[in-house]
Amino acid sequence: MAELVSSLKSELYRYSPGGKLPSSRSLVERFRVSPVTVSRAVAQLAAEGLVVTRPGAGAFRAEARAALPAPGDTSWQEVSLSGDGGPQVVPRTVDASGLLVTLSAPPPGIVELNGGYLHPGLQPERALAAALARAGRRPGAWDRPPTDGLGELRAWFARQIGPALTGDDILITAGGQNALATALRALAPPGAPVLVESPTYTGMLAAARATGLRPVPVPMDTEGVRPDLLEAAFRATGSRVFVCQPLFQNPTGTSLAPARREQVVRAARAAGAFVVEDDFARQLVHHDAGPLPDPLAAHDPDGVVVHVRSLTKVTSPSFRIGALAARGPVLERLRAIQVVDSLFVPRPLQEAALELVGSPSWERHLHTVSAELGGRRTAMLAALRARLPELALPHVPSGGGSLWLRLPGPAADEAALVSAALRAGVAVAPGRPYHCAEPPAGHIRLSFAAVPGPAEIAEGVRRLRMAVDELRNRGG
């Protein structure tokens, strides 16, 4: 489609403002593309203000734009936004750069090894479309839903998390990021420390800092967070919140060892603290992973664990349906914040989620994703071992969609490698945004979930080899 858009732009000068462009049929025949491609290309030109479409009449070159007004003086905002209300308040920083690395689409021709979601070829597009169509015909589908979420959907999430929970313990959210942000606001006041795994998910760090919290790192090894250092961090900081991803952690891919799971919950309980369990990757398990441990929340009678779950990662970035699970008074606080922030999650989307997870295609989709992710992980491992053996891989994950690689040089080489990789035609994610303090070394994260398949993975690693060689030659 990009080539068609470029061609149409280059020809717009032939038409006077208001002049009619060729019909869709003639464009289909001339460029040998589908009617859908033509429709999308014209829609993009219209979105850019270059053409105007009139139903039943066609597309016309847009009139010349009026001169833009002189820009105003917004410099006063720097003073207003930097005011923190006094010396006792921690200034908020709203930095989404770490998230944008995985959300921004790279230019055409770039192999995307930095994506955070499944490639469209792995997304259940037909099943989602069918679920949305069926949901729209459900009785009351467009009525206002209960603020906590549809009872049937809440009960489904409860069954997925563990037998100790019921639908009454669940709040439906607009995806996992929304659930994390809600939990952080509910559990800690601005200025408070929040303990996090190091390294950890960039979106959680961004949400914590935007709320005015102070992330404090707790080191990990290949068996997850270290309970001894977690206990020390609770004592040193007085924190009342620890955020973790016990299963296929992002970015390392590690899972919390069985012996440590009870220790983590016990350490938090002794400190009078909550554990926010982000269980984002449970449905991204690889086919060779073996049995998975239950969520921490599944065996937590005292309400220490606030559990976050989402359907987004295993379906589509735009299918933003998630859940918060909690017990005790904290549930009411979570509910209040959720209502204030968004009132409720749109009912048609909740109805579509019920249609999707209740259809025969759901289990087939999960099976396909499991097999595909496992195969792509193996393909990336083989390519890295053949072309980039100097990049250390501390842990080979059995779930999730990426690998966490340690660079052989100093941390300063990380930014240079990311830039060189982009020049070589491959986008990778830098490791620095995953640390809330100084990183111990340079890292990169390579996604194998966001590319079309093994061939693109091999090509991306080949281009990364070129980038490494470029830096080495420049240094020599």
Residue pairs with C-beta under 8 A, 6 or more apart in sequence:
1 33
1 37
1 40
1 41
1 44
2 108
4 27
4 31
4 33
4 37
4 38
4 41
5 41
5 44
5 45
7 31
8 21
8 27
8 41
8 42
8 45
9 45
9 50
12 50
12 51
12 61
15 21
15 60
15 61
16 61
17 61
17 62
17 63
17 64
18 60
18 61
18 63
19 60
19 61
20 57
20 58
20 59
20 60
21 42
21 51
21 58
21 59
21 60
21 61
22 30
23 58
24 35
24 38
24 39
24 42
24 58
25 35
27 33
27 38
28 34
28 35
28 38
31 38
42 51
42 53
42 59
43 53
45 51
45 59
46 52
46 53
46 59
49 62
49 65
50 61
50 62
51 59
51 60
51 61
51 62
52 59
52 60
52 61
52 62
52 63
53 59
53 60
54 60
82 91
84 90
84 91
84 92
88 191
89 190
89 191
89 212
90 190
90 191
90 212
90 213
90 214
91 212
92 190
92 209
92 210
92 211
92 212
93 209
93 210
94 206
94 209
94 210
95 206
95 209
96 206
97 433
98 202
98 203
98 205
98 206
98 433
98 434
99 202
99 203
99 206
101 114
101 202
101 429
101 430
101 433
102 114
102 115
102 116
102 117
102 202
102 429
102 447
103 116
105 112
106 112
106 114
106 422
106 427
109 425
110 422
110 425
110 426
110 427
111 425
111 426
111 427
111 451
111 456
111 459
111 460
111 463
112 427
112 447
112 450
112 451
113 426
113 427
113 428
113 429
113 446
113 447
113 448
113 450
113 451
113 457
113 460
113 464
114 427
114 428
114 429
114 445
114 446
114 447
114 450
115 447
115 449
115 450
115 451
116 401
116 447
116 450
117 312
117 313
117 316
117 317
117 449
117 450
118 313
118 314
118 315
118 316
118 369
118 401
118 449
118 450
119 449
119 450
119 451
119 452
121 452
121 453
122 368
122 369
122 372
122 449
123 315
123 316
124 315
124 316
124 356
124 361
124 365
125 316
126 361
127 356
127 359
127 361
127 362
127 365
128 315
128 316
128 319
128 352
128 356
130 355
130 359
130 361
131 352
131 353
131 355
131 356
131 359
132 348
132 352
132 355
134 352
134 355
135 141
135 348
135 349
135 351
135 352
135 354
135 355
136 142
136 348
136 351
138 351
138 355
140 347
141 347
141 348
141 351
142 347
142 348
143 347
144 344
144 347
145 344
145 345
145 346
145 347
145 350
146 344
147 335
147 338
147 339
147 343
147 344
148 154
148 170
148 171
148 172
148 335
149 170
149 171
149 172
149 323
149 344
149 345
149 350
150 172
150 347
150 350
150 351
150 354
151 167
152 354
153 172
153 321
153 350
153 353
153 354
154 167
154 168
154 170
154 171
154 172
154 323
155 166
155 167
155 170
156 354
156 357
157 167
157 170
157 172
157 309
157 323
157 325
158 165
158 166
158 167
158 169
158 170
158 325
160 309
161 279
161 295
161 297
161 298
161 307
161 309
161 325
162 294
162 295
162 297
162 298
162 299
163 298
164 297
164 298
164 299
164 300
164 301
165 297
165 298
165 325
165 327
169 325
169 326
169 327
169 331
170 323
170 324
170 325
171 323
171 324
171 325
171 326
171 331
171 334
171 335
171 338
172 321
172 322
172 323
172 344
172 345
172 350
173 179
173 182
173 310
173 321
173 322
173 323
173 324
173 338
173 345
174 320
174 321
174 322
174 342
174 345
175 310
175 312
175 320
175 321
175 322
176 278
176 280
176 308
176 309
176 310
176 312
176 313
176 322
177 203
177 207
178 320
178 322
178 341
178 342
179 308
179 309
179 310
179 322
179 323
179 324
180 203
180 204
180 207
180 243
180 276
180 278
180 308
181 207
181 210
181 211
182 324
182 334
182 337
182 338
182 341
183 276
183 306
183 308
183 324
183 334
184 194
184 204
184 207
184 208
184 211
184 213
184 241
184 243
184 276
185 211
185 337
186 330
186 333
186 334
186 337
187 240
187 241
187 274
187 276
187 306
187 330
188 194
188 211
188 213
188 239
188 240
188 241
190 211
190 212
190 213
191 212
191 213
191 214
192 213
192 214
192 239
192 240
192 241
193 213
193 214
193 215
193 216
193 237
193 238
193 239
194 208
194 213
194 214
194 215
194 216
194 239
194 241
194 242
194 243
195 215
195 216
195 218
195 230
195 233
195 234
195 237
195 239
195 241
195 242
195 243
196 204
196 205
196 208
196 215
196 216
196 217
196 218
196 242
196 243
196 244
196 436
197 217
197 218
197 220
197 224
197 225
197 243
197 244
197 245
197 249
198 217
198 218
198 219
198 220
198 435
198 436
198 437
199 220
199 251
199 252
199 404
199 431
199 434
199 435
199 439
199 443
200 215
200 217
200 243
200 245
200 249
200 250
200 434
200 435
200 436
201 245
201 250
201 251
201 278
201 280
201 434
202 433
202 434
204 243
204 278
205 215
205 433
205 434
205 436
208 214
208 215
208 243
209 215
215 436
216 233
216 237
216 239
216 436
217 435
217 436
217 437
218 225
218 226
218 229
218 230
218 233
218 242
219 225
219 226
219 229
220 226
220 249
220 252
220 254
221 254
222 254
222 394
222 395
223 254
223 256
223 257
223 260
224 244
224 246
224 249
224 254
224 255
224 256
224 257
224 260
225 244
225 256
225 260
225 264
227 260
227 263
227 264
227 267
230 242
230 264
230 267
231 267
231 270
231 271
233 239
234 242
234 267
234 268
234 270
234 271
234 273
235 271
239 271
239 273
240 271
240 272
240 273
240 274
241 273
241 274
241 276
242 264
242 268
242 273
242 274
242 275
242 276
243 275
243 276
243 278
244 256
244 264
244 275
244 276
244 277
244 278
245 277
245 278
245 279
245 280
245 281
246 255
246 256
246 261
246 264
246 277
246 279
246 293
246 295
246 296
247 255
247 256
247 279
247 281
247 282
247 292
247 293
247 295
247 399
248 254
248 255
248 281
248 282
248 284
248 285
248 397
248 398
248 399
248 400
249 255
249 400
250 280
250 281
250 400
250 402
251 402
251 404
251 429
251 431
251 434
251 443
251 445
252 394
252 395
252 397
252 404
253 395
253 396
253 397
253 399
253 400
253 402
253 403
253 404
254 395
254 397
255 293
255 398
255 399
256 264
256 293
258 293
261 293
261 296
264 275
264 296
265 275
265 296
265 300
265 304
265 305
268 274
268 275
268 304
269 302
269 304
273 304
274 304
274 305
274 306
274 330
275 296
275 304
275 305
275 306
276 305
276 306
276 308
277 295
277 296
277 297
277 305
277 306
277 307
277 308
278 308
279 295
279 307
279 308
279 309
280 308
280 309
280 310
280 313
281 313
281 399
281 400
281 401
282 292
282 295
282 309
282 399
283 311
283 313
283 314
283 366
283 369
284 313
284 314
284 369
284 373
284 399
284 400
284 401
284 449
285 292
285 370
285 398
285 399
286 370
286 373
286 374
286 377
286 397
286 398
286 399
287 370
287 371
287 374
287 375
288 374
288 398
289 374
289 398
289 399
290 398
295 305
295 307
296 305
296 307
297 305
297 306
297 307
297 325
300 327
302 327
303 326
303 327
303 328
303 330
306 324
306 325
306 326
306 330
306 334
307 323
307 324
307 325
307 326
308 322
308 323
308 324
308 325
309 322
309 323
309 325
310 321
310 322
310 323
311 319
311 321
311 322
311 353
311 356
311 357
312 319
312 320
312 321
312 322
314 365
314 366
314 369
315 356
319 349
319 352
319 353
320 349
321 345
321 349
321 350
321 353
324 334
324 338
326 334
356 362
373 399
373 400
373 401
373 448
373 449
374 398
375 454
376 448
376 449
376 451
376 453
376 454
376 457
377 396
377 397
377 403
377 448
379 448
379 454
379 457
379 458
380 403
380 446
380 448
380 457
380 461
381 393
381 396
381 403
383 457
383 458
383 461
383 462
384 391
384 393
384 403
384 405
384 446
384 461
387 461
387 462
387 464
387 465
388 461
388 464
388 465
388 468
390 408
390 468
391 405
391 406
391 407
391 408
391 444
392 405
392 406
392 408
393 403
393 404
393 405
393 406
394 404
394 406
395 404
396 403
397 403
400 449
401 447
401 448
401 449
401 450
402 429
402 445
402 446
402 447
402 448
402 449
403 445
403 446
403 448
404 431
404 443
404 445
405 443
405 444
405 445
405 446
406 441
406 442
406 443
407 413
407 414
407 417
407 441
407 442
407 443
407 444
409 442
410 441
410 442
411 432
411 439
411 440
411 441
411 442
412 442
413 442
413 471
414 430
414 431
414 432
414 442
414 443
414 444
415 430
415 432
416 471
417 428
417 442
417 444
417 467
417 468
417 471
418 428
418 429
418 430
418 444
420 467
420 468
420 470
420 471
421 427
421 428
421 463
421 464
421 467
423 467
423 470
424 463
424 464
424 466
424 467
424 470
425 463
426 460
426 463
426 464
426 467
428 444
428 445
428 446
428 464
429 444
429 445
429 446
429 447
430 443
430 444
430 445
431 439
431 442
431 443
431 444
431 445
432 439
432 443
434 443
434 445
446 460
446 461
446 464
448 457
451 457
451 460
